[in-house]
Amino acid sequence: MVEAKALVKRFGDFEAVRGVDVHVRRGEAFGFLGPNGAGKSSTMRMIAAVSPRSDGELKVLGMDPDRDGPRIRARLGVVPQQDNLDSELTVRQNLQVYGRYFGLSRAHVRRKAAELMGFAQLGERAEDEVEPLSGGMKRRLTIARSLVNDPELLLLDEPTTGLDPQARHLLWDRLFRLKSEGVTLIVTTHYMDEAEQLCDRLVVMDGGRIAAEGSPSELIARFSTREVLELRFPPGEQDAVVAVAGGLAQRMEVLPDRLLLYTDSGESALERAYARGVRPLSSLVRRSTLEDVFLRLTGRSLVE
Amino acid sequence: MTAPAPGRVLGSWRAAWLRVEGHWIWYRRYWTSTLYSTGLQPLLFLVAMGIGFGSQVEPGAATGGLSYLHYVAPALLVASAVQNAVGESSFPVLSGFKWQKDYVAVTATPVTAGQLLGGQLIWVGLRLSLAGAVYVLIAFAFGAWQGAGALLVLPVAVATGLACAAPMMAIAATTYDEGARFVSLFRFVVMPMTLFAGTFFPVTQIPGALRWLAWVSPLWHGNELARGVALGGLEPLPAMGHAAYLAAVFAAGGLAARHYFYRRLVI
């Protein structure tokens, strides 16, 4: 679906994407994970055929975006980072008007709009203007709109940023359904749980480059330990413990508010810590997540 | 379930027209308020200036012996078309890029930035035609027209409006702040142009050294054409000159707008 080799995007002197290789297969959910400014959105815009590449090779649906932009866009669905709905039109009109831009007949967009409002649970608001809808409803409408042309490839740029937990779960459910129907998904996110939930395969981007690639479980196995012990201390006391705690685990990350100890057994690490006189305010043993992979690869916390 | 239908690429005119169709759906919801501001405003001017103020004006050489109502009616339509065109091409266009971002949404489809611009210009032309038609009819009821030539005032007004809309869209596409420059432009360019470019009195009344300001304004050329077709006495050569000037401003503005639309949307 997408084939990128040594893909580069420059804005003046600034290199936002610095040689990225990606290969997205039909039917998979592929993620770009990274902090703000990692080059995710720039990469997505190049794939969406709205931003010409500065260097490298790129094929989307087998075509070159520089030459076949409109033909590629005809078969894509795009969910931008910020909703850009027509706020003075109704929910139904937003879907119908947008569908027309894809060369679809009036009768078809009428049927399609009704179907998509069901899919996005917006049927009751069909004749309401978009402006007063909640953030979650607008997001669902934006996603519904991106499906109006039955896209083979759906690009979602931070689909759930700013939504409450219920709205996020509803969106994830809808995205799973699409995937099971065979739609290829490309998602950017800076939420770990989202990446773990949605993505079959992902790349971690940092500073315009790919830092690692694999499935969530592969990445965790490769870059982290089985368990993590989190220790919290009263303000100001953490620094004193760092020297003592270092030897307790395979690896340690020092965050502003807590210590993360990477080990195969969190409980035994905690016992050893107590044995050495470490007295944390609170402790937590948990499984490794992508967040830990991210810390390891980029040396900093992801959700800033 | 609806049978899947993938998108396809349309011809440029068709794509631009779809943008017009989208606007039309919006217009059907809001036409009363917009038609009030764009159609009724010039009529207030017609009543105040043409009938009220005009009752105090003696027909003379400057008006070609005609009543002031006849003299001012065609130019009022052109002037209001220019004002509407500039208004429609400033904040609403900036919003497409910046606030509502619907231009970003449209150019994510097979529709290109150039086709989007084309659709915007056609749409402005249609809006001007609708509002202008209302004015032409009501002005007729006031007896402001001399003959059938009045029917040609409308296309002249729309053309003059479009000649101003195109460069204005170029300016909007290069505006990144909140659009304070639109207000200045309206105050210091559009307003003086309305007052001094031959709408209410002949530009020969302007001191010679300043007259060029009226001559470079699209409105003056539009006013000359509109009066010419409404009141008669339009010579072919000056007529072609005025039309060519408007066409040139439209073309230059349109090319600049196209350049800046692409620069802003395809980055």
Interface residues (C-beta under 8 A of the other chain):
Chain A: F11 R45 A48 V50 S51 P52 G69 P70 R71 R73 A74 R75 L76 V78 P80 Q82 N84 L85 D86 S87 E88 L89 Q93 Q96 V97 Y98 R100 Y101 F102 G103 L104 H108 R111 K112 E115 N149 D150 P151 E152
Chain B: M1 T2 P4 A5 P6 G7 R8 V9 L10 R14 A15 L18 R19 E21 G22 I25 W26 R29 Y30 Q100 K101 D102 V104 A105 V106 T107 A108 T109 P110 V111 T112 L265 V266 I267
